[in-house]
Amino acid sequence: MMPAAQRPKVVEDAILLAGDYRWRRGPRWKAALAWLFGTREVFRTHLGHVAELAWFRGEPYLIALDGETG
């Protein structure tokens, strides 16, 4: 997995979409395990939002998405 600082923005957006989909539509037990035991990653999107992802077994799960920050 490439560090967030080295990834192109379009890749971060794709990971964010996949993480959101897995969090909302995936099994709740996997989302709970990702929240509890997943490796955390925080990055800023191209819109200025701060996204927090949890990686669990190679899959991203969107944990938090904060709005515009100054």
C-alpha positions in Angstrom: 0.0 0.0 0.0 1.4 3.4 -1.1 1.4 6.1 1.6 -1.3 8.7 1.2 1.3 11.5 0.7 2.6 9.8 -2.5 -0.7 8.8 -4.1 -2.2 10.8 -6.9 -5.4 12.6 -5.9 -7.6 10.5 -8.2 -6.5 7.3 -6.5 -7.4 8.8 -3.1 -10.8 9.7 -4.4 -11.3 6.1 -5.6 -10.2 4.7 -2.3 -12.6 7.1 -0.5 -15.5 5.9 -2.7 -14.7 2.2 -2.1 -14.3 2.8 1.6 -17.7 4.6 1.8 -19.3 1.8 -0.1 -17.9 -0.9 2.1 -18.9 1.0 5.3 -22.5 1.6 4.1 -23.3 -1.6 2.1 -20.9 -4.2 3.4 -21.5 -6.6 6.3 -21.8 -4.7 9.6 -19.5 -7.1 11.4 -16.7 -6.3 9.0 -17.2 -2.6 9.4 -17.1 -3.0 13.2 -13.9 -5.1 13.0 -12.4 -2.4 10.7 -13.3 0.3 13.2 -11.9 -1.6 16.1 -8.8 -3.2 14.7 -8.1 -1.6 11.3 -5.0 0.4 10.5 -5.9 4.1 10.4 -5.1 6.5 7.6 -6.0 10.2 7.5 -5.7 12.4 4.4 -7.2 15.6 2.9 -9.3 15.3 -0.3 -9.1 17.6 -3.2 -12.2 19.4 -1.8 -10.5 20.1 1.5 -12.3 17.5 3.5 -10.4 15.4 6.0 -11.1 11.7 5.5 -10.2 8.9 8.0 -10.1 5.4 6.7 -9.5 2.1 8.4 -7.8 -0.6 6.4 -8.9 -4.1 7.4 -7.6 -7.2 5.5 -6.6 -5.0 2.6 -9.9 -3.3 2.2 -10.7 0.4 3.1 -13.6 1.4 5.3 -14.5 5.1 5.6 -14.6 5.9 9.3 -15.1 9.7 9.3 -15.3 12.6 6.8 -15.0 16.0 8.2 -16.1 19.1 6.3 -14.1 22.1 5.2 -11.3 23.0 7.5 -9.4 26.3 7.5 
